[in-house]
Amino acid sequence: MDHFVINGGNRLSGRLTIKGSKNATLPLMAAALLTDRPMVLTDVPDLADTRNMVGLLSELGCRIEFTPASSFNAAGGTMLLHAHDQSQSHARYEIVRTMRASICVLGPMLAKRGFARVSMPGGCAIGDRPVDLHLRGLEALGADVQLHQGDIIVRVPGGTNGRLKGARIFLGGPMGSTVLGTANVMSAATLAEGQSIIESAACEPEVVDLAKMLNAMGARIRGAGSPRIIVDGVESLGGTEHRVIPDRIEAGTYMCAAAMTNGDITLENCPSDALMAASDAFERIGLIFSPEQSVVGGVAAQSSTSRDPMRATVRVTCSRVLRPVEITTQPHPGFPTDIQAQIMALLCLADGNSIITERIYPERFLHVAELSRMGAKIVRQGSTAVVTGVRKLVGAQVMASDLRASACLVLAGLAAEGTTTINRVYHLDRGYESMEDRLRMLGASIERVCEKNPTNAHEVAAV
Ligand code: EPU
């Protein structure tokens, strides 16, 4: 297993292009199963997760060609997907256990092929992660749902000739809505007979991006981005070309990196509009965001790239003293759970006590013990952590436990005094493309040390 060695203390500066979003890309790729026409995705990040999805979709009859980006500072590569063979509809445990997001093939396969068998994803380092809402949603659309030997088996009555039936579906759960559950049910409803109304739908930007692409393929979806999504079913969908939205979590992570190193980073392709809650917290802490201006004919104007609030150009700097804050993770548009670990690293250096409450995954705190090894002062009680700022973090050997916890440790290492070694960085490779190259480009001292005998690292249960 590879590890990172970071010599902390360097100030980061420079320009960085945010990659296409991992969590948008995975359901977009799965949507290729809804059509027998080819489709093209651009700005696709080159990640262990997207490669796992390529493996899964290939087994399910998709031909896929992926051309990664030519540079690690580009937004992503181009992927051609074509579901030409409908005969295989079994997502096997061997793949699903490497990537929980494999569940998002369930709805598209069911709707298009009338049958799907997907191994039930287990829990993972951040919690139990049930899929009951996905199944309830598909059942409401008329699917027959069974569990057999650890697999979910769903069928449309009438088989390949049958169709799902539009229905009113409630997707609210104890922690709010479900993002991939909404993606699954919305995708399936596009090919159902009649109208479906999804209540308590997830409002995440990744759901909006999926709806946008499905509509370009011929679907009739309204309301994505709000808690009520209305889908008028159509008989078939065509192909399309779609540009993936930028990754709001990657952007938030590099914003923390700028602040923790007293840096000055300009983010291009930055989805500012999708980061309102995080930006609000960052500003309260002391980060300064300046949308980039360009000078046109002597008059200051927003540069063409910064006009789209989902693809802005933003300079991130920071005041010298970081202020403590209180944050609670929530479904979008609330503060995202996927930035909780990273902001905790940042708050370790704030001047006072911060309170972080995790409302999506109450157990998502594996990074606390590792940060403590670096001198952080954090007390956790249940789903709340109290972070008392310290003057400095100190380099140490630490263990990455899941994707965002790993990012948090990298951030801590960048700011720490001395050397930090982060083991098990395969977690990072699932969600951050070329992180060490990108950080080095900004001035960090960070190296990947490749182990000679790679283990079955990618097979370890994934988030
Ligand atoms: N939940 C249920 N029942 C369900 C589904 C979810 O009770 O059937 C609960 C979950 O246990 C959790 C909450 O609802 O407490 C939200 O889970 P959700 O289903 O929204 O999560 P997800 O769709 O499986 C996606 C992202 C996660 C991100 C969450 C929340 C992808 C591939 N994954 O997961 O991303 O944390 O939404 O925003 O899109 C990550 O990138 O690090 C990551 C974990």
Boltz pocket constraint, residues with backbone or C-beta under 6 A from the ligand:
constraints:
  - pocket:
      binder: B
      contacts: [[A, 22], [A, 23], [A, 24], [A, 26], [A, 101], [A, 127], [A, 128], [A, 129], [A, 130], [A, 131], [A, 132], [A, 133], [A, 134], [A, 135], [A, 173], [A, 174], [A, 175], [A, 176], [A, 177], [A, 178], [A, 179], [A, 180], [A, 181], [A, 202], [A, 337], [A, 338], [A, 359], [A, 360], [A, 361], [A, 403], [A, 404], [A, 431], [A, 463]]
      max_distance: 6.0
